[in-house]
Amino acid sequence: MENRDSREEKAMRYLQDLCEGKVGGAEFEFLCLRGIQDILFPQEGLIRCNYTVPDHASDENGNWHVGAMATLMDVVGGTAIRSITGNRAVSVDFAVSYLSTAKIHDEVEIEAKVVGHKGKLPLVEVEVRRKSNRDLIATSRQWASSVSFEYSDGNPVAVSKL
């Protein structure tokens, strides 16, 4: 079994690779994550990072597009789970509450924390706050399954951990 440091390093490396567009098949995630910075893992199952809302992640009114925000929350929450399990997290239930908006170039703080589990399904909560005044912009709760991959004839085959 992997030790804590290698799981966190693996999770950090995966998130950084997503942010840099190095993960094949994750072009939408790459677009939504551009602008993420200062990624911290202060403890197992907890991620904090800052994000500057980029122009391309806005709606027609100049607000941070809710789909882009949900994608960022899903990925960062899944990475918090990955820091514990060492495997990718696939959402099986994902609920977001939008409480406010953020504009292009606004700076926000994201915190994802694994808060529990039911059987083999971890639960992560994510908060997005405006950096200037700590106003809550959105929250999410995400139940996920931990998935690892094996390879058959050079192709990845998901192996569920349920």
Secondary structure, DSSP 8 states (H G I E B T S, - for coil): ---HHHHHHHHHHHHHHHHTT-STT-HHHHHHHTTEEEEEEEETTEEEEEEE--GGGB-TTSBB-HHHHHHHHHHHHHHHHHHHHSSEEEEEEEEEEE-S--BTT-EEEEEEEEEEEETTEEEEEEEEEETTT--EEEEEEEEEEEEEEEEETTEEEEEE--
